[in-house]
Amino acid sequence: MNEALPNFELLLREALAPVEPPADLVERVESALQAITEMAADELEAWELSAMRDPRNWVRPAAALVLGGTAGTALVLLRARRRSRATRQRNAAAAGAASLERSAERALRDFAQQARKLIDRS
């Protein structure tokens, strides 16, 4: 009678097995964030100060500012994390406090560089 019942432990293991994300997931997310940032920048460029007298006209620029800022920040963090991970893999042999300090400085420098690139594009 036990043979007729499914092995729930085995079924749970199969259902909860780790799944590798698609190889191009990072590129797809990055391109989507880049597109959102560019659309928000375009929306803000088309913004006219004379139309801002009426509070009903504030929604689109406010939404563009929030969405563009959020997407831009996420894009900067994604790129900085990818560079950090690549650098960490190259420098896996180096360890210690000095290496940690250099890694933190490099991550901050990469973050600032990516932020400047996004600001220059806008």
N, C-alpha and C positions, 0 to 999 in steps of 0.2 A: 504494500500500500504506500510506503514511503517513496517508492520509485515513481509513482504516478504524480507526486507533487513536485513542482519545479523547485530547483535549488535557489532559494531567495538570496542567499549570500553570494552565490556566483552571479546571479542577475544584477545585484547591487554593485558588485565589483565592476562588471562590464558597463553598467550605466554611469558609474561615477569615475571611470577611467579618465586620466588627463587627456585633453584634446589640444593638439598643437594648432596655433592660429595659422591662417594662410600666410605664405611667404611674403605676399605683397600687401599685407594689412597695414603696415607702417606707412608705405607709400600712399595707399588709398586714404588713410586718415589725414596724412600730411597735405595731400592735394585738396581734400575737402575743407580743411581748416584754412588753407591758402585762399581757396575760392570764397569762403565766407568773409575773410579779412578784406579781400579785394572788393567784394560787393558792398561791404560796409563803408569802405573808403570812398567808393564811387557815390554812394548815397550821401555821404557827408559833403562831398565836393559839390553835389547838385543842390545843396541846402542854401536857401536864400534867407538872409537876415530879415528882410522886410516881412516875410511870411511868418516870422516867429512872434509877432505881436499877438496872434491868436493862439491860446494854449492848446487848441485842438490840433495844431500843426506840430506840436512838440513830440508826438509819439514816434514818428518815423526816425527823426534824427536821434532821439534818445535810444530807441531800439538798435539802430545802427551803431551807436557808440558803445552800448553794452555788449552786443553780440560781436562786434569787431574787436573790441578790447579783450573779450574772453577768448575768442578764437586766436587772436594774435598771441596772447599769453600762452595758451596751450601749445601753439605752434613753436614758440621759442623754447618752452620746456621740453617738448618732444625732441627737437633738434639737439638741444644741449644734453639731454639724457642719452641720445644715440651716440653723440661724440664722446661723452663721458664713458659709456660702455665700451666703445671701440678703443679708447685710450687705456682704459683699465685692462682690457684684454692684452694689449701690446705690452703693458708694463706690469704684468702679473708677477714677474719675478722680483720687482722692487717692492720693498715693504718698509715699515717704520714710520715714525712721526714726520720726518722730512718729506717722504713720499706722499703722505696724507695731506700735508700742507700744500705741496705742489699741485696735487689733484684738485683740491678745493679752489686754489687760485685759478687753475686752468678752467674749471667748471664755471666759475664766475666770469672769467674772460670770455668764454664761449657764449654764455648767456647774454652778456653785454653786446657781443658782436652780432648775435642773431637778432637781438632787439633793435640794434642800429640798422640792420638790413631791412627789417620790416618797416621801420619808421621811414627810411629813405624811399622805399617803394610806394608809400602812401602819399 
